[in-house]
Amino acid sequence: MNTPYTPTPTPAPASTAVPQPSAASLPGRADYPQFLAIPTRWMDNDVYGHVNNVVYYSYFDTVINEWLIRAGGLDIHAGSVVGYCVESQCRYMVPLAFPEVLDAGLRVVHLGKSSVRYEIAIFRQGEAAPAAIGWFVHVFVGRDDNRPTAIPPGIRACLQALRPEP
């Protein structure tokens, strides 16, 4: 005789709330030396009516690479080096939605021989507090051998310009 399967209920955790940082502990606009305005697109929204979480990583990639290309001379098509993302993270504070134009703030918090760690904040235009914050780590590698290589001087200079003043 077959007995129907009845799952054993799992007790709920004591608390599922994720602690949120206080507004005072979040970075503000003044903490970022570089900004890029990024318009949201219709396709950025998910079925819940707000920008989908994965799209924020696209915003991060956009503000970083726009800066590297424009200020650092990164040649994404034929340059001898390529920046690979090896780590990224995002923390969401406020939902955003199409149609909005966002301000992506960018700074560099670590600059090594072949790697750089950026911090990014996404702001709703006109607002002082970020809607999302995160980081992104690039390791620069040779295009031909995929081995870590020194950050080229022009790129290093543009990254240095994004470091906080001592």
N, C-alpha and C positions, 0 to 999 in steps of 0.2 A: 504494500500500500504506500502510495506517495503522500508524504506530508508536505503541505505548502511551506515554502520558505518564509520565515518571518524575521526580518532583521532586528537585531538587538539595538535599542535606542542608545545613541551616544549622548552622554551628558553634555550640556552646553558649557563652554568655558565660563569662568567667573566673570570675565569682562572681555568683550570683543572690541571695545573702543580703542582706537589708536591715538596715543597722545599727540596733540598738535602743538607746534611751537607757538609761543606767545608772539604777538605782533612786534613787541620790543626786541625779541631775539632774532627776528628775520632781517636779512640784509635789505637795504633800501636802494633807491635809484642812485644815490650818491656813491654807493659802493662799487659801481660799475663804470669803467671809463669809456666803454664803447656800446653803442646801441644800434640796432637795426629794426626798422618798422617792418612787420610781417603781417600782411592781410590774411585772415582766415579764409578758407575756401568752403564752398558748400559741402564738398566731399570730406572735409575735416570732421564734420559732425557725425556722431553715431546715432543709433536708434533712440537714445535717451535725450537727444537734442543738445548735446554739448560736445566739445572737441574731445575726440577719443584719446585715451592715454598714450597710445603709440605715436600719435602725431606730434606730441611735444618733443620727442626725440628727433623728429624731422626738423622742428624749429631750432633745436640745439645745433644740429648738423649744418643748417642753413646759416645761422649767425657766425659760426666758427669758420666755415669754408669761404663765406663771402669776405670775411676779414683777411684770411690767409691769401686769397687770390688778389684782392684789391690792394691791401697794404703790404703783404709779404712777397708778392710775386710768385705764388705757388702756381705752377703750370700743371693742371690736372690731366692734361692730355699727353704731354711729352716730357714732363720734368723727370729728373733723375731720382726724385724721392716721392714717396706716397705716405700719407698719414693714415694709419689704421686705428680705428677705434677699438680699444681693448677693454674698456670699462665705461659704463654710463649708469646714471641713476637719476631719478626724478621724484620729487615730492610735490604733491598737489595740494593746494590750499583752497582755491576758489575755482569753480567751473567757468569755462569760457565757451563761447559759441559763435558760429557764423551768424551774421556778418559783423565782425569786429576787426580792428587793426590792432595788433599787439606790438609791444616794444620788447625786444629781446636784449637784455643786458649781458655783457661779456667781460670777464676778467680772467687773469691767469694767476693761480695760486701756487703752482710749482712748475719750475722750468729746469729740466734735467738736460743731459747730453743728447739723448735721442727721444725724450718723452716730454709731454706737457700735460698738466691737469688744468682744465678750464672749469670755472664755475659760471653758471648761466642762471638768469632769472627772467621769467616771463611776466610782464606787467600788462595789465589792461591800460590803454592809453589814458593819461591823465591821473592815474592812481599811483600812490606812493608805495603801497605794499604789494609784494609780488603775488601773482596767482599760482606760480609754480617756481620751484628752485631745483637745481640739480648740478651734476658734474659730468664731465666727459674727459676721458684720457686718450690722447693720441700717442702712438709710438711711430716715429718716422723710420721708414725702411727704404732700402734701395729698390727701385722699380724692377730691376732685373733679377736680383737675388733674394728679395723678401727678408733680408737680414737688417736688424737695427743699424741705423747710421746716424751720424751727427746731424743735428738740425742745421740746414743751410743758413749762412749769415743773414740774408734778407728776411727769412722767415723768423729767425731768432730775434732780430731787431723788432719786428712787428709784435712778437709775443712779449718781449721785454716791455714794450709800451703799455701793455695791459696789466702789468704787475702793480700791486699797491705800493704807494710811496712808503719808504721805511720810517 
